[in-house]
Amino acid sequence: MKAAIAIVVVLVLAGGGYALVKHNDNNKTAKTNTSMSQMNTPKKTSSQSSGTSSSAASTPTATNTVAIQNFAFSPDSITVKKGTTVTWTNKDSTQHDVTENDGKDGPKSKLLAQGESYSFTFNTAGSFAYICSIHPNMTGTVTVTE
């Protein structure tokens, strides 16, 4: 009895991407065209929210450090006291930034390469929303208390 073996080959071209899948057990080949935007869009994992928030995801964490990894801010919501400096560190191999998106005087970093950090001191109480301007599906919030 022969064991079924599957080989998956992905070829990325400058103008677009193609996924070529060949199954050795029946010698069938399937080719699909994938746009670059689809290839660069991170896939949601089962742990990511699909529009509904759980109580754990909406409860701000008391910390002043945020990791940027797996195309997400972790934790995505934090609570700090006024005057606290928050530091974001990019742990992804892709560049990201931290950019306020609610019109308030919030964080605005340069593009951060892997291993780079950015710090911002929150001197006003309130809630500050931010995103990665390159990947706007990456969102976070800093809640500043007195």
C-alpha positions in Angstrom: 0.0 0.0 0.0 1.4 3.4 -1.0 1.4 6.3 1.4 -0.2 9.5 0.1 2.4 12.3 -0.1 1.5 15.9 -0.8 3.9 18.6 -1.9 3.0 22.3 -1.7 5.0 24.8 -3.6 4.3 28.5 -3.4 5.8 30.8 -6.0 5.6 34.6 -5.5 6.1 36.9 -8.5 6.6 40.6 -8.4 3.2 41.4 -10.0 1.2 38.8 -8.1 1.4 35.4 -6.5 0.6 31.9 -7.5 0.0 28.9 -5.3 0.9 25.7 -7.0 -0.2 22.5 -5.3 0.8 19.1 -6.6 -0.4 15.9 -5.0 2.0 13.0 -5.8 -0.6 10.3 -5.0 -2.8 11.2 -8.0 -0.6 13.5 -10.0 -3.1 16.4 -10.0 -1.9 20.0 -10.0 -4.0 23.1 -9.1 -2.9 26.6 -9.7 -4.6 29.7 -8.1 -3.9 33.3 -8.7 -3.5 35.3 -5.5 -3.2 39.1 -5.5 -0.3 40.7 -3.5 -2.8 42.4 -1.2 -4.3 39.0 -0.3 -0.8 37.6 0.3 0.2 40.5 2.5 -3.0 40.5 4.6 -2.5 38.6 7.8 -4.9 35.8 8.4 -7.0 35.8 11.5 -6.3 33.1 13.9 -8.9 31.4 16.1 -7.6 33.5 19.0 -8.3 36.8 17.2 -11.6 38.4 17.5 -14.0 38.4 14.5 -15.8 41.6 15.4 -17.1 40.6 18.8 -15.0 41.3 21.8 -14.6 39.0 24.8 -14.3 40.4 28.3 -10.6 39.4 28.4 -9.9 41.3 25.2 -11.8 44.5 26.3 -10.3 44.6 29.8 -7.3 46.9 29.8 -4.1 45.5 31.2 -2.0 47.4 33.7 1.5 47.6 32.0 3.6 50.1 30.2 5.0 47.8 27.6 3.4 46.6 24.4 4.8 44.0 22.0 4.1 44.2 18.3 4.0 40.6 17.1 2.0 38.4 14.8 0.5 41.6 13.2 -1.1 42.7 16.5 -0.4 44.9 19.5 -0.1 42.7 22.7 -1.8 43.6 24.9 -4.1 45.6 22.7 -5.6 47.6 25.6 -3.6 48.9 28.5 -4.2 51.2 31.5 -1.5 53.6 32.9 -1.4 56.5 35.2 -0.9 60.1 33.9 2.8 60.7 33.3 3.6 57.1 32.4 5.9 56.3 29.4 4.6 53.5 27.3 7.1 51.5 25.1 6.2 49.5 22.0 8.7 47.0 20.7 8.4 45.4 17.2 9.0 41.7 17.4 7.8 41.0 13.9 10.1 40.7 10.9 7.8 43.2 9.1 8.0 46.9 9.8 5.2 48.5 11.8 4.5 51.9 13.4 2.4 53.2 16.3 0.1 56.1 15.1 -2.7 57.8 17.1 -6.0 57.6 15.1 -8.5 59.5 17.2 -7.3 63.1 16.7 -5.7 63.4 20.1 -2.1 64.2 21.0 -1.0 60.5 21.1 1.8 58.4 19.9 3.3 58.8 16.4 6.4 56.7 15.7 8.5 56.2 12.7 8.5 52.8 11.0 10.0 50.3 13.4 12.1 47.5 12.1 12.3 44.2 14.0 13.8 44.8 17.5 13.3 48.6 17.5 11.2 50.3 20.1 9.3 53.5 20.5 8.2 55.3 23.7 5.6 57.9 24.3 4.7 59.7 27.6 1.0 60.2 28.3 0.5 63.4 30.2 -3.3 63.8 29.8 -6.0 61.5 31.2 -8.3 59.9 28.7 -8.5 57.1 26.2 -6.1 57.1 23.3 -6.7 54.9 20.3 -3.8 53.9 17.9 -3.1 51.8 14.9 -0.3 50.6 12.7 -0.7 52.9 9.7 0.6 50.3 7.3 -1.7 47.6 8.7 -4.8 49.5 10.0 -6.4 46.3 11.2 -3.8 46.4 14.0 -5.4 48.5 16.7 -4.8 49.3 20.3 -5.9 51.6 23.1 -4.1 53.3 26.0 -6.4 54.4 28.9 -4.7 57.0 31.0 -6.0 57.6 34.6 -5.2 60.4 37.1 
